[in-house]
Amino acid sequence: MKIQGIIKGNTIELSDVVLDKIVLPDGVKISIEIPDDLIIKRPKWQEWESIIGLWKDDPEIDEIFDIINQERHQDLGREVNLD
């Protein structure tokens, strides 16, 4: 028998229509099959480690952030029309 449900957070919510048709006693073990193409794979820690701190030893990084900071604080003014 196949029973369908919906994932909501860490809970599997089974269809009410299906549950009305079957009665299972408490403690019965069930198994759920999830097709591989539906599983979202999280990156492994090693993959994250390879990019964490990538700019750490880049000699140009301070210059790049100085330019960004200057541009952020630049007063470009704006045109005001009082007519």
HURAVEN-V572154 format. One record per residue. RES is the residue in three letters. D_FIRST is the distance of its C-alpha to the first C-alpha in Angstrom with 1 decimal. Layout:
# HURAVEN-V572154
RES D_FIRST
RES D_FIRST
This chain:
# HURAVEN-V572154
MET 0.0
LYS 3.8
ILE 6.6
GLN 10.0
GLY 13.3
ILE 16.9
ILE 19.2
LYS 22.4
GLY 24.8
ASN 23.3
THR 20.6
ILE 17.0
GLU 16.8
LEU 13.5
SER 13.6
ASP 15.3
VAL 13.8
VAL 10.2
LEU 12.0
ASP 14.1
LYS 11.4
ILE 10.2
VAL 12.8
LEU 12.7
PRO 16.2
ASP 18.1
GLY 18.2
VAL 14.6
LYS 14.0
ILE 11.0
SER 11.2
ILE 11.3
GLU 12.1
ILE 14.9
PRO 16.5
ASP 20.1
ASP 21.7
LEU 20.7
ILE 22.3
ILE 25.8
LYS 28.0
ARG 30.9
PRO 34.2
LYS 35.2
TRP 38.3
GLN 40.4
GLU 39.9
TRP 41.1
GLU 44.0
SER 45.3
ILE 46.1
ILE 46.9
GLY 50.7
LEU 51.2
TRP 54.3
LYS 55.7
ASP 58.5
ASP 59.1
PRO 62.8
GLU 62.3
ILE 59.8
ASP 62.4
GLU 64.3
ILE 61.1
PHE 60.3
ASP 64.0
ILE 63.9
ILE 60.7
ASN 62.3
GLN 65.5
GLU 63.7
ARG 61.7
HIS 64.9
GLN 67.1
ASP 68.6
LEU 68.3
GLY 69.7
ARG 68.9
GLU 71.0
VAL 71.9
ASN 73.4
LEU 75.5
ASP 76.6
